[in-house]
Amino acid sequence: MSGGRRASGGRRAAGGRAELPASRRKQKLVVIHEALRSDPVGVEALRAAAVSAGGLLSEEIRRKVWPKLLSVNTYNLPPRPGKATRQSHRDYGQVLLDVARSTRRFPQGMRAEQRHVLQEQLVNLILHVLRAHPELHYYQGYHDIAVTLLLAVGERLATALLEKLSTHHLRDFMDPTMDSTKHILNYLMPLLQRESSRLHDFMLRAEVGTVFALSWLITWYGHVLTNFHRTLRLYDFFLASHPLMPVYFAAAVVLHREEEVLACDCDMPSVHQLLARIPQDLPYESLVAKAQELFQRHPHCQLARQAALQHRKSIAIQSFTAFQQAASRQRPDAVLRRQRLLRAGAEEDAGALLPAAGHNPLVKAAVWGLSATLGAAALAVTQTALDWAPEFLLQLF
């Protein structure tokens, strides 16, 4: 194909992304823009856009939509994590080791000094969440989710998103023991049995279990996928879905490879080795659609009864309905921005009533602190306001 023409059925972009046809892309951009501007925010429309073919299309759009999917107020972000007390945290040493080993998760060709800055930010944002929620326990693989968020949206927003995920979607993985994680993994085999008794029975005879899928679930596939854009596509899907959707996606992957599995030796080492190495060239959009279909046809409550799993309570599953309801009541960014500016104006008016800072070093320090806070807030406003809309709409033409 010559010139700059696009095939009517879409084309393959750099990095393995399957782009939508231009007409469908424009339609999706308009839907997303209208959902973000509506009051309350059209969260269901945003979820549908994140789940449907192509996902959220770009990292610029993800920076706007991901916070809405998780009910994160971008005008009230946590302060930039500091280093002062991080070494005293119980998980500091392990976090440092895991982050040091995460070099492959950063873009190829990135200069060492840039990567070191990002790794420092990665340590800080992980420890910020763990320090803010002492009930949460770090696990190896958590940093894979954190680095995906960091690379996609930046340090401050990544901190807020990771904190919300850690108290909801990822909550079962962050218990003191692996019991809750094993509980989540236990949904996989009943799913496979309902779809293919032949495959299910073969895996039982091989005694392979479900541990091959452990790193898939606890990192949302970030640890096993080498293509960052595919990882982002799955994050769109999981952020917009039920906390168990990564399990349904795992089932879709295994079912897609059924003939390959049945052709290998029926023993644990052979089957485990085959399944643990997830192919990079899978039809990911088809698998997303398959996982949705499985979720609709086999509700998790039925799987729990079938596998006698109801004796254990999942915090992520129990809290999901309330989580969805809270997200449906969000205000659009335009309203949040006005509220933030009004609060900033009130703080400035209050500051005008203070004694002259030059006469009192304590007051001067307080004024400097207030200025720094407002500066950070102003930066957040600049980065997250809906002023992007004109640029956004230019993508339609």
N, C-alpha and C positions, 0 to 999 in steps of 0.2 A: 504494500500500500504506500503510495507516494504522497508528497505534500504533507499537510498536517491533519488530514482527514481521519476521522474516527470510524471504526467499524460500527454498524448499527447495533450490534449485539454487545457492545462494550469491548474493552481491550485490557491487556495485561500491562500494568504499570511497573516501573522500576521497583525492585524489592519484592516482586511476587504478588502485588495487590491486584485484585480484579476490580477494575473501575466500572462504575455504572454507566450506562448510556447517558449522554448529555441531558436528554429530556427528563429522565428519572432522577438524575442528580439535581437538576434545577428544582424539580418538584419537591424533593426531600429537603433541600435548603430552605425553601419557602415555608414548609411545614414546621421545621425546626425554629425558624425565626419567629413565626407567629406564636408557637407554643411558648417560647421564651418571653415574649412580650405580653401574653395574656395574664390576667389577674383574677384568680390565682394562676400560677404557672401551669401550662398544659403538660403535666408530668406524664400522663398516659401516652400522649402523642410523642413525647421525647423517648419514652421507653420503646414504643413501636419503632421509632427511627433507629434507635441503637441496636435493636434486635434484627431488623430487616436487612436484606442483602446490602452489603457495603458498609454497614455500621454507620458511624458518625463522620466518616469521610475524611476528616482532617484533624490535626492536633489543635488547631485554632478553635474548631467547633467543640472538641472534647473539653477544652478549658472552660467553656460556657455550660455545657450540658452535664458533664460528670457531677459538678456540685449540686445540680438540681436533682439528679437521680438519687443522690445520697442526702438530700436536704441539708446542704452545707451553705451557710450564709457567707458569701465571699467578701462581705463588708464587715465581717467580724471574725477575721482569721486569727489564729493564735499567734503570739509574737514569734519572731524568728528564734528558733531554739539556740540556746547558748551552750558554752562548753564548761562553764564554771564548776558544776558539781557532777558532771556525767561520769567521771571515773569512779565515783563512789557507788554507782548503780550495780546491782548484783549481776547483770547481764553484760556489762560493759566489755569485758574481755572477749566473750563469745561473739558479740556484735562486731567488734573490731576485726576479729579473725575472718568472719564471714564476708564483711565488706571488703577486706583486703583481697579475698579470693574472687571477687565479683567483677574482675576486669573485663571478662568476656561479655558482660551485659552492657557495656558502654560502646558507643559507635566506633567502628574501626577507623583508624586514622586520627582519632582524637589525641591532642597533645597531652603528654603526661601531666603537665601542671593543671590543665583543665580537668582531667580525670581525678586528680587528687582533691581539687576543690569540690567536685561532685561527691566524692567518697566521704569527705568531711561532712558535707550537708546530709548525706545519707545516714551516717552515724548519729548526727544530731537529731534528725527528725524521728528516727526509730526510738531513741532514748527519751525524746520528749513525750511520745505516746506512752511508753512504758512507765515513765515517771508520773504522768498524769493519771494513770490507771494501774495502781499497784496490784490489782487483782489479775491483771493480764500477765501471762508468762511467755517470754520470747521462745520461738522455736526456729530451728534451722530451716530456711526457706522463706521465712517472713521477709527477709531483706530482698528477696526476688520480687515480691509484690511492691515493696517500698521503692525499689529502684525504678520499676516501671512507672509508678506514679511520678517520681521525681523527674525523670526524663521527659515525661509527657506534659506536665503542668507547672514545674518549678517547685522550689522548696516550701514556700509558705502554704500554697494550696495543697501540695502533696501531704503536708503534715495534717491538715484538717481532714482530707479525704481518708488518709490512713487511720486516723483516730476514729472516724465514723465506721469504717469497715471493720476495725478491730473490735468494736463493741457490738457489731451486728453480724455481717456475713462471715467473718473469720473467727467469731467468738469461740466456737467449739474447739478450734485448733489451739487456743491460747489458755487452756486449762493446765493445772500443774502436771497432769498425767496425760497419756495418749488415749485414755478410755473414750473420750468424746470423739476424737478423730477416728478411732476404730469404728465407732457407732456410725459415723457418716459413711465410711467405706463399706459398711455392711449393706447399704442400699444397692450396691452395684450388682451382686449376684442375683438377687430376686428380679432385677430388671432384665438381666441377660436370660434368665430362665423363662420369663414371659415372652421374650422375643424369639429365642432359639434354644429349645431344650437340648438339641444336639450339641451346640457350643457349650452350654452350661454344664452338661454332663461330662463332656471332654475335659473341661477345666477342673471339675471336681475330681475326676480320676487322676489328673496330673498333679493334684494337690498344690496348685499354683497360688491359691488364695487371691487376695486383692492388693497386696503390698506393692505390686508393680505400678499401681496407680497413685500411690501415696504422694509422690513429688508432683504429680499432675494437679492434685486437688489443693495441696497446701501452698502452692505457688501460683495457682490459677494458670498453670502451663507455662509460666514465664521462665522456669528453669529448664524446660525441655525443648522449647522452640527457639530456633536461632534467628528467625526473621522477626524483627521488632514490630513490623506492621501487622503481622498475623497475631502477635501477642496483644497489641492494642485492639484489634478486631474482637478478640475473645473477651477482653476486658469490657468493651462496650456491651457485649452480650451478657456477661455475668453481673455487671453493675445494674443492669436493667431487669434482672431476673431474680427468681427465688434463690436463697442461699444453697440449695441442693443442685442447682443447675450444672455446676462443674461435674457432678456425679453422672447426671444424665448425658452430658457431653462425653464423658469417659465411656459410657455404655455405647454411645454412637460410634466412637472410635473402634472399640473392640468388635462390635457387630460388623462394621465396615471391613474389618480384617479377618472375618470369620473363616473364609476358605484358607487363608494363609496360616491361621492358627491350627486348623484341623489337619493341615498337611505336615505339620512338624511332629517330632516325637512326643508321645504323651507322657512326659515326665516334667517335674517341676523346673529343673534348670533350663530346659529347652524352651518351654512355654514362657517362663518368666523373662528370659533373655529376649525373646521375640517381642513380647508385649511392652517391656520396659523401654525399648528403643522406639519412640514414636516417630514415624516417618515425617519428614518435613514437607513432602509434596502431597499431603492428603487434601481432598476437596473440602476445605474448611467451611465454605458457605453452605454446602450440602449437609455437612455434619451439624452445623448450627441449626439448620431447619429440622434435621432428624432428631436432635436433642429436644427441640420444642415439641415435636410430635410425640416423643416418648413421654415427656412431662404431662402432656394433655391426656394421653391414653392410659398412663399408669401413675396416678396421683401418689405422692409419697406416703400418704396415710394408708393406702392399700398395701404398699410395699412393707411398711412397718408392721402391719398385722401379719402379713405373709411370713415375714422373717422373725416374728416375735421380738421386734425391736422397741415396742412401745414402753418397755420397762425403763428405758433410759430417756431422759428429757434433753432435747437439744435447745440451747438458749437461742441460737440463730433462728431456728424454725419457729419457736414460740413467740419471738418478738417481731417476726416479719410483718404480720398484719398491722400492728401499731406503727411500725416503721413506714409502711406504705401510706397509711392514713396521714401521718405527719408530713410526708413529702407532698401530698396532694393539697396542702394548705399553704404552700410557699408563695411569697410575693415575688414579682418580677424584679430584675436587677434595677430597673429604672426607679422603682419605689424604694428599694433598699438603699440605693445611692442617695436619694433625697433625704431619707431618714438619717443616714450617716453624716451628710453635710449639715443637717439641722443640729445633730448632736455636737458636731465639731464647732459650729457657730456658737452654741450655748457654752461650750468649754472655753472658747476664746473670750466670750463676754464675762465669764466668771474669772478668767485670768486677768482681765482689765481691772478688776476690783482688788487684786492683790497689791500689797505694798511694793514699792520699786525694788526690783531684784538686786540692784546694785548696793542696797543698804543691808542686805542679809544674805550671807552665803547659802543658808539652807533654802531660802526662797528661790535664790538663783538656780540652785541645783534642781529644785522642783520644776521651775520654768523650763530648764533645759530638757528635763525628762518629758514634760508635756509636749515640747516641740518635737522631740524625737518620736513620740507616740503619734502625733498628728502627721509627721512626715511619713511614717510607715503606713498610716491609714490612707494618706493621699496617694501613695504609691499603689496600694491595693486597689483604690478606686480607679486609678488610671489603667491598671492592668485588667480589671474585671468588668468595667462599665460597658453598657450596650452601645457605646460610641463606635464599636466595631461594625455596627449594622450597615453603614454605607459600603464599607469595604466588603463585607459579607455578601451584600446584594450584588456587588459587581461580579461575583463568581457566577451569577445566573446567566451572564451574557457572554 
